[in-house]
Amino acid sequence: MRITDALYGEHGSLYMMMNAIEGRLASADLATLQTAAALFEGAILAHARFENDPFFAALDRVMPGGGPVAAMRAEHGEIEGELAAVATSRDAGEARRHLEAAIAEARSHFHKEEVVLFPMAEQLLGAAVLEELGAAWASNRGVALPSPSRAAAFSR
């Protein structure tokens, strides 16, 4: 499995989480908002950490000088900052604004990755590196991938 396939899949799960949170934002009290933000933060930080290293690190080797990867890292920081602000908010209105900002930034960030960065990575990194990073992702997440020979047997 290619790393980009795994990251697209994680985006799908994170979109579902964001949709669920957004569906409850208007009526949520401070404690509920902070709990939702903490759960979202745990999921999105795990995603961002794997992107930062090893995925973005691999892109840095073929695209020195930053470019889109530097922008993606900066956006990770913005999302994390908004989520951290939810935890220290003193009222539901303030927490809601920060959580809404984090979700909006995450949606925008994911779109850029899906439309620009991931296709670029698929061209620049090559199949072997994408597969190697996909295996690292699976190991990191505890996902059991079939061996190539086993996968081929199922496709017959």
Residue pairs with C-beta under 8 A, 6 or more apart in sequence:
1 131
1 134
1 135
1 137
1 138
1 145
2 122
2 127
2 130
2 131
2 133
2 134
3 55
3 121
3 130
3 133
3 134
3 136
3 137
4 118
4 121
4 122
4 130
5 134
6 134
6 137
6 138
6 141
7 47
7 50
7 51
7 55
7 113
7 118
7 137
8 114
8 118
10 47
11 110
11 113
11 114
13 43
14 40
14 43
14 44
14 47
14 106
14 110
15 107
15 110
17 39
17 40
17 43
18 40
18 103
18 106
18 107
21 36
21 40
21 99
21 103
22 100
22 103
24 32
24 36
25 33
25 96
25 99
25 100
28 36
28 92
28 96
29 92
30 89
30 90
30 91
30 92
30 95
33 86
33 89
33 92
33 95
33 96
33 99
34 86
34 87
34 89
34 95
36 99
37 83
37 86
37 87
37 95
37 98
37 99
37 102
38 87
40 83
40 99
40 102
40 103
41 80
41 83
41 84
44 79
44 83
44 106
45 80
48 76
48 79
48 80
50 137
50 140
51 72
51 76
52 73
52 76
54 133
54 136
55 121
55 133
56 69
56 72
56 73
58 121
58 125
58 129
58 133
59 69
59 117
59 120
59 121
59 124
59 125
60 69
62 124
62 125
63 69
63 124
68 112
68 116
68 117
68 120
69 117
71 112
72 109
72 112
72 113
72 117
75 105
75 108
75 109
75 112
76 109
78 105
79 102
79 105
79 106
79 109
82 98
82 99
82 101
82 102
82 105
83 98
83 99
83 102
85 94
85 98
86 95
86 98
86 99
86 102
89 95
89 98
121 130
122 130
125 133
134 145
135 145
137 143
138 144
138 145
146 154
